[in-house]
Amino acid sequence: QVSGGEDEIQQLQKALLDYLDENTEIDASLVFSRKFYVAQWFRDTTMETEKAIKSQKDEDSSEGTHHAKDVETTGQIMHRAESRKKFLRSIIKTAPSQFTTLKMNSDTVDYEDACLIVRYLASMRPFAQSFDIYLTQ
């Protein structure tokens, strides 16, 4: 369960990284998985921000006027992206052995929960969301 207030995706990412960090002694490849996920999420955040800003600029140029509502939306997008990037940077700077001291809650994620989190986060990616379209075409 995810508590309200903070970004749900960020909490799930944190839980998955906690799981990977806890099990690095069992499987050394999890260190690389952890680094891959952090890099991929950072890239996704950057791409998501660029697409949102580009689509808003396209809408503004097609309308010919600039609305205050669009400025707020751009500000919100930038704020959310910066908070996610700040979170990911803090994880990058933290050594894996120190990462366990930064856990959000005392509940540990088991293998099944980790698989579920990975599937959920993967379903949020653009390719997974458009897979049904590719399949029908």
N, C-alpha and C positions, 0 to 999 in steps of 0.2 A: 504494500500500500504506500502511496505517495502522499505526503502531507501537503496541504495547500500553501500558497504564498510564494514559494520558489518555483522556478521553471521545472515542469514535470520531466521533460526530456533530460535536463541537466541532472536531476536526481537519479534517473535511471542510468545515465552514463556513469555517475559516481558509484552506484551500486555495482555495476558491471566491473568497473575498474577495481573496486574493493575485492570482488571475487577473484579477478585475475591476479591481483597482488597476493592474496592469501594462498593461492595455489601455485606460486612460482617455484616453490621447493619441489613440488611433485612433478611438474612439467616445465622445463626451462623455456620451451617455445612460447609460453604464455607471456613472457617478458616482451617478445616481439609483437605478439597480438595486442598487448596493451599499448605499445608505442604506435602500432598501426591504427588502432581505433582513435587515439588522441589526434594523430595527424589527419585522419579522414574526417573527423568531426570538425576540426579547425578549418579544413578545406571546404567542407559543406557549409559551414557558417559564412565563410567569405563568399562563396558562390551564391548562396541564398540572398545575401545582402545585395550583391551586385545585380542579381536578376530583379529583385523588388524595386531597387532604385531605378533601374533601366525601364521597367514597365511603367513606373510612375512618371518618369520623364517623357516617355512616349505618349502617355495619356495627356500630360500637360501640353505637349506640343500639338497634339491633335485638337485639343479644345481651344488652345490659344490663350487661355487665362490660367493664372496660378491660384489655386484655392488654399486657404489656410488649413483646411482639413487634410490636404495632401502633405503639407509641411509637417503637421503633427504625426501623420502616419510614417513619414520618412524618419522623423526623429525617434519614434518608437522602434522602428526597425533597427536603426543604428544603435540605440540604447540596448536593445535585446542582444544584438550581435556583439557589442562590446562586452556585455556582461558574460556571455558565453565564452568569448575569447579570453577574457580575464581568468575565468574558471579554468580553461584548458591550459593557459600559461602557468597558472599556479601548480597544476598537476605536472607539467613538464619540468618545472624548476624543482619539484619535490622528488627526492630520491625514493625509489620503490620501497625501501625498508622503512622510511619515515611516513609513507603514505597511509599505513594502517592507523597511525595516530590521528589522522584527520577524518576519520569516518563520521558520517552524519548521524548514524544511529548504531546501537549495539547489535541489531539484528544482522546475522550473516546471510548471505545469499548462497543457496546450494546450487548444484549443477543444473537441476531442472528449472529453477528460477532464472539462472544465468542464460539458459537456452531461450526461455520465454522473453527475457529482456532483449536479447540479440535479435530474435525474430521481430519483436515490436519495433525496435529501432531501425531494422532493415526495411520494414514495411513503410517507414516514413520517408525513405529515399525516393527520389524521382523515378528511377527505373522500376522499382517495385510498384509504385502507384500507377505507372503507365503500362504495366505488363499485360493487363487485360485488353488494352487497346491494341497492342502489338499482336496479341493472340487472335483477336477477332479479325484483324486486317489480314 
